[in-house]
Amino acid sequence: MLELTDLRVHYGNVAAVDGVSVTVEEGEIVAIIGPNGAGKTSTLRALSG
């Protein structure tokens, strides 16, 4: 299981991700979709460390 609670990512004073929470259960397949600048890449980078 993967659980994120209230993830926040900032670049200087700019909030790229603000309060994302998600739970992914074992065996689930998840896609992160959204427009350019929505914080998809920042979220994945935060997850991967």
Order of alpha helices (4+ residues) and beta strands (2+ residues): beta-beta-alpha
